[in-house]
Structures are given as structure tokens and as C-alpha cells.
Amino acid sequence: MTRMRRGTFIALAAATAAYPRKARTQTDADPASGSAAPALRVLLGRGDATPDPGGNGFSFNGRAYRGSFTREPDGSVVNVVDLEQYLYAVVPHEMPPSWPPAALQAQAICARTYVLQRSNPRRAYDVVPSEADQVYGGMAAESPAGRFAVDATAGQVMRFDNGYASIAYSSCCGGHTEASADAWGGAFFPYLAGIVCPYCMQSPNYRWTATVALQDIAQRFGQQLAAAGTLQSVRVVDLDASGRARTFELMADRGSTVVKGSAFRLGLGPRVVRSLLITGLRSDASSQSVVIDGGGLGHGVGMCQWGARGMAQAGRNARDVLAFYFPGTEIGRD
Ligand SMILES: [Zn+2]
């Protein structure tokens, strides 16, 4: 999962749609908590772990964590934590806690569903605490609004058929969400097919312009351009169904090369080319640069976070938000 901070851009990998419920037997309740909520295992890595003298969790590399920890044979520390308490620290990382409660609740349900889908009894841990899954830094990240969103949706997950729905979300879709199959290939998910989103216009990234020097592009794609000579201009070759650029052509004085949309975006930086919803692209000869107009921030698949905010501000609840962005899924209890 590629991710940026504060409700900006998160790609939650669409793995399998249906994770068998019985396979979660190793995530039974934390015996210490006496709670029925499943325990989650988060691989923190190597470092110093010390139980809190007051019996309130432990510290790892100077940070306070809820729950308990185990050590793997290689010395790695695994945090065993109540799923809901894990979410306390995750939700405010993924979405600003100042956003409306309904948006935060939709975020909490997304985060919960994602992590349950990732639970894997065949491994020593379920998730990692980084953007590869969801960012988790312990209790310091918690906030009252985040905890409220988790508690208000306790146990709620998104389901499709008999399994968990595959969850994805990103900061701002720019007006049309992206189909997961177009973004990442793989299976077609009917609830991740891409929809028109009229709710995210307040995002500062709803429309943007980036100016990139030809020299920077040439440098990044030097290998592909080697035989083609000096880069002159760039154009979008084709679009997918949502209007996102599928491929770019880099045109040089002796030839050209074609670059996949995702490679172009990541190559120039996902904060420079904020999305592949390119609305205009022109070469500026005087400044030897390419001016890119675009919409949105992130991959655009699944829930549009700024759209969730807009829906919440318009009085919709978390169920409305998730039914809109994941049509055909149901909210159920785990
Ligand atoms: Zn949107």
C-alpha cells in the first residue's frame, strides 16, 4: 500500500475478496483484556521493548503501545493488540481527526475491514505498521475523535458475498473514482468499478497544475530514452474508462518511448503528478518544461476521502458513504 500522511493517499491492496472466517482462530481475544474482540499481531521489528510498570501496555523504541508483545526467534517484536485499540491509532493517521464524525466512521470501517482481510494465521504477524498496510505508531497517534469513530462502529466491517470486501481508499478522486482492475490489474470487483463522485470539490487537490522540467523527465526515464535522443515533449496516449492516463509517450528528436501511467507518476513523484486524471498536458518550449493539469490526489480506487468528508458535511452517515463508494457491499458485524 502506498500511502501519504493525513488522509491523503492510501492504496489498500486488493487481495482476495473472501478471507475465510474460520482462518481467524489464531486471532482470538487477548486473554489479558477479557474482551471478545480479536487480537491483532503487528510486526514492529527489532528494538527495545519494555512492559509498562503500571501494566498499561509497553514501550517499543521509546513509543507507548497498547496490548502486549512477543518476540520472534529472529528478535523481532510483535505487538499483540486488540483490533479496536489498534484502530484507535490508525484512523487518525489515515484521516484528519478534525473531519466530520461520519467520515471518520467510514474510515474506521474501511480500516477494520482491511486489517481483518489481511489477518494471516500462517504468518507470525498479521500486518506491518507502515504504509505497506496501514501506518500504526502506537498511542501517541490517538485522538478523542478517532477513538469515538472506532467505538461508534465497533465490530462493523464491509462484506461482499460471504467474505470481506476488498478495501481501497485515497485522498481525492478528482470527480471520478478509478476501477481497481484499471489501477492494479487483477480480478474485477463490481463494487470497485469506478463511479462519478460529486463530493470532493473542496479538496485542495481537486484540480492542480504541475510544471516538470523536460530535463527531469529525461533523467528519470533515461534508459528508455537512450536510443531516442533528446526529449522534446510528452503526450497522453490513451485513457481508461475513468479518464485516467493509461500510457504516456515521451517524444525525443530521434524517436519516442511509451511509459505506463503508473510508472510515469511514480517516476516523477506521486506528489508531483498527484493523480493520473490528467486534464491537460502541454510542452512549454521557453521554459523547457511540461505543464500538467490534473484532478485529485492518489490512485482514486474505492472511497474518496474528501468525498466522504463532503457527504458527511451534507448530512450523510457512514453507511451512506460506504454504500456510495462500494456499491453492492453490505455492512455487517465481524
Ligand atoms: Zn471524489
Residues whose N, C-alpha, C, O or C-beta is under 5 A from the ligand:
A	BS01	ZN	C172 C173 G174 G175 C197 C200 C304 G307
